[in-house]
């Protein structure tokens, strides 16, 4: 990207928020040279992995042709499938270093964006830095499998380990998350905003369905979990969800439906609470619009959440976020950094909207 265009983009970005005032300096002094240093490694890894895959495919293909010739084409579809599978498995270890480059790039770029707001960021990715071939990959898998009780759960978070944010337990206990067999977390962002603490993490929940040959793993939730602490406790319990999505908490007889002032919002959200006055004071049109903007930006849906005790906790279904761009493209691209800054800024907008000084001062 031309220098003039880059300067113009960052100038426009700086005008949006005070946290972006050093964005250009961070890019030119820190991120651009660091990404440039990793670019040659990225290209080398892709080149070596492609060559490994090609040669593995040729060797496996030769054996497959010999087998088909000897058996006069018996089981052609099965042989083709087996050849593809063996090629994939045989060359997989060569691609693992590319995952490491992707993880390091995310940590570098999103971490720098989080620091602009005074936040901390962790990818929560497993450490694969020691894997370079199948021997080292086998040792890594063996050690992980022993801890997770099954190689199929290598990248899952064990149920007996604490989730990286309180949001998971809060939403699970409120039945705002579906039942699951395995869980996985990544992209943890946490820090202080509006004189309170918050945490955000990406979560994926999967469930095994069917049996025998029809057994398959299904993703039942993938999205973002938000946990925002409040300086004072709420008087009641308020649950909200996108209209028509969730009915699990409707059976709670202590909660009653809240009628919103704005008809457009009432058509889009279902809200139940045991304190009608507090619920209406909380879920004003302005705050609900911020939630809709959050949902729209992350291209998500099925937003739901709970106000209770000393926290606001939200769940938003969405595809992978905070990816810092594709590892298949050149790393030196300011859009990676700008995108991360924009996404974190939107999260701040939601927090600011629910934690204004006026709200704290006038807490019911």
N, C-alpha and C positions, 0 to 999 in steps of 0.2 A: 504494500500500500504506500502510495506516494507520501512524502513527508508533509506536504502542504495539506493534503486531505486529512491526514492523521491529526495535524495541529487543529484543523477546523472542527473535527469531531470531538476532540478533547476540550476545546474551548466551549463548545455547546454543552458538553457534559458538565463542566465546572459550574456553569450558570444554573444548573438544576438544583444542586444541594451543596451546603457548606462542606460536607464530608468529602466532596470530590475535588476540593481545591488543589490537592497535591497529586491528582491522578496522572497528569502528564509526566510529572517528575518521577513517579513510581514506575511508570511504563518505560521511560527512556533510560533511567539509571539502574533499575533493578530487573524488571521483567524481560524487556527486550533482549539484553545481553544474556540473561540466564536461559531464555528459550532458544536463542541462537546457538548456545553451547550444546543444547540437547538435540538440536535438529539433525546434526550429522549422525548421532547415535540412532535416532528414529529411522532415518533412511537406511542405515546399515542393517538394523534389525529386520526391517521389512524385506530388504533384499535377500538376506540370509535365510529368512523364514520361507520366502517364496521359492528359493532354490531348493531348500530341504523338502518342501511340499511337492515340488515338481519331480525331483529325483525319486522320492518315496512313491509317488503316483506311478511313475514309469516302471519301477521295479515291481510294485504290486500288480500293475496292469499286465506286465509280462507273464507273471505267474498265473494270473487269471486267464489269460489267453491260452496258455499251455494246458491248464485244467479243462477249459471249455473244449479245446481241440481233442484232448484225450477222452472226454466224456461225450463228444459230439453235441455240444451245446446244452447238455442237461443242466437244468436249474439256472438258466441265464439271468433272470431277474435277481435271484438270490446271490449269485456270484457278483453281479454288478454292485449290489447294495453292500456286500461284504468288502469288496475292493475299496469302495468309497469310505466306508467306516474305518478300515485298517489304515488307509492313507491319512485320514483325519487324526486318528490316534497316534500314528507313527510320527507325525510332524507337529503335534500339538505343543510339545515342549519348546520347540523353536519359536513359537509365538508368544510364550509367556513373558519374555522380556519386554514385549510391546505393551503388555498390561502394566508392567512396572513404569514404563515411560508415561503412560496415560495417567496412572495414579500420581506420579511425581509432578506432572504438569498441573493436575487438578489442585494438589496441595499448594503448589507455588502460586498459581493464578487466583484461585478462590481464597486462599489464605491471605494474599495481599489485599484483595477486595474487602475481606472481613476486617483486616487490620485498620482499614480506612475509617471504619466505624468503631474501632476499639473492641472488636469481637475476636474470638478464637475459632479456628476451623480445623477439623480433622476429617480425612477421607474415611477413616475406619476400615480401610482396605487391609487385607492380610499382607504380611511381609513376604514377598516372593523374590527378594533381591538375590538370594542364594541359588536360584534355579537357572541353570543354563543348558541342561541336557536331561535325558530321561533318568539317569542315575540320581542326580540331585533332586529331580521332580519326584521320584519314587520315595526318597528319604523324607521329603517335605510332606507328601501325601500320607505316609505312614505315621508321622508324628501328629499330624492334624487329625487323622482318622481315629487315633487312640483317644484323643481329647473329645471329639464330637460323636464318637460311637457310631461311625459309619462314614465311608468315603462320600456318600451322597449328600452329606451335610457339611462338607468342607468349608463352605462359605456362609453357613448359617450361624446364627447366634444361639448358643445353648440356652435352654429354657431356665436353667438354674443360675445363669449369670444375669446381673442387673441390666436393664435396658439403659441406653445412654441418656435418656431423658425421662422425667416422670410422666410425660404425655402418654406413653404407651400404656402404663398401668391404669391411668385415669380413664382413658378412652375404652380400654378393655373392660374395666369394671363397670363402666356406664353402658356397656353393650353397644358402643358406637364403632366397634371393630368386629369383623366376622370371626368365627372360629377358624383355627388354623392348626397345621401340624409343624411347620417350620417357619422361622422368622429370620430376617436379615436386615441389618441397619448399615447405612453409610451416610456420608456428608453431614456431620454434626457441626452446627454453628451455635455458639452460646456466648452470652455476654450481658452487659447491663445497658438498658435503654430506658429513658424517661424515669430514672431513679428506681428501676426495678430490674430483676433478673429474668432472662428468657432463654429458652433453648429450642432448637429446631433440628429435626433429623429426618432423613428419608427412610422409609420402612417398606419392606416387601414381605407379605405373608402368603404362604402357599399351603395347599391342602392336597392330600392324596385321595383320589376318587377312583371308583371302579375296583376290579380285582382281576388277578391273573393277567392274561394278555391285554385286557382292556384297562389295566391300571395306569393312571397317568397323574402327573403333577399339575395342578391348576393354580394360577395366581388369583387369590381372592381379594387381595388389597395391595396396591402399590401407590405410594404417595408421600405426602409430607405431614409430619406431626409437629404441632406447635404447642409450647407450654409457656405461658406468660404469667408471672407472679404479680399479685396486686398488693399495694401497701396496706390495704385494709380488707377485712373479710367481707364477703357478700352475705347479705341477710338470708337469701333464699337459694334455691337450686333452679337453674334455668338451662334447658337443653334446646338446641336449635338444629335444624337440618334442612336441606333442600326439599322443596315441596314434593310429597309423594314418594320419598326415598325410604325413610326409616320409620317403623312403627313399634319397635321394641320397647320404647319407654312410654308408649301411650297407655300401657297397662298399669303404670304407676298411678294409683288413685290420688296421691298427694299432689300430682301435677295437673294443671289445667291449661287449656289452650289460651295463648295470648293473642289478642287481636291487635294488629299493628295499625298505626295511623295511615301509613301510605299503602294504598291498595296494590300497587305494583310489587312492593316488597312482600305483602301478604300472599300474593299469587306465586311468589318464588320461594318462600320459606315457611316452614312449620315450626312454631315455637311453643314450648310447654314450660310452665314454671309454677312454683308454689308461692311466688311473690310477684303478682301482676304489676304492681307499681315499679318495683325494681327492674323487672324485665323490660318494661317500656322505656325506662330511663337509660337502660344499657343499650338497647338495640334501636337507636335512632336511625333515621334514614341515612345520615352522613356516615355513620359507622358501618351500616349494612352495605353501603355502596363501596366502602373500602374493602370489605370482604369479597364482594363481587369482582372488584378490580384485581384482587389477589388471585381469585379463581380464574379469571379471564387471562391474566398474564401467563400463568403456569399451564394454561390450556387444560385445566383440570375440571373436576366436577364432583358431585355428591359431597359438597362441603357440609360438615357438621361439627358441633362443638358443645362444650358445657362450661357454664359459669357456676362455680361452687367453691366454698371455702375461701382460699386466698389465691385462686388461679383462674385463668381463662385458658382452655385447652381446645385445640382445633385439629381436625383431620381433613385433608384435602387429597382426593385421588388425582394422580397425575403421573405422567411418564417420568423417566429419569431427569433429574434437575441438577443444576450446578455441575454440568459436565465439562465446562471450560473448553468447548469445541471438540472436534473430531481428531483423533490421533492419526487419521489417514490423510489429513491435510497439513501443510506447513505450520509449524508451531508459532512462528513469529507473526502473529496476527493480533492487533489491538482489540479486535472484536471479542476475543476470548475474555479479556479483562473488563471491557465495557459491559458485556452481558452479565458477568458476575456482579459487578457494581450495581447494575440496574435491578437485578433480582433481589439482592440484599436490601437495597433501598426500598423496594416495595414492601418487604417484610417490616421494615421500620415504619412505613406509613400506617400499617395496620396497628402496630404497637402504639404509635403516637396517637392514633385515633381513639384508642380505648383507654389511654393513660394520660389524658390531659390534666393539667393542674386543676382545671375547673371541675372535672369529674371527681378527683380525689377530695377536693375541698367540699364539694356538695354531696359527698357520699351519703346515701340514704341510711 
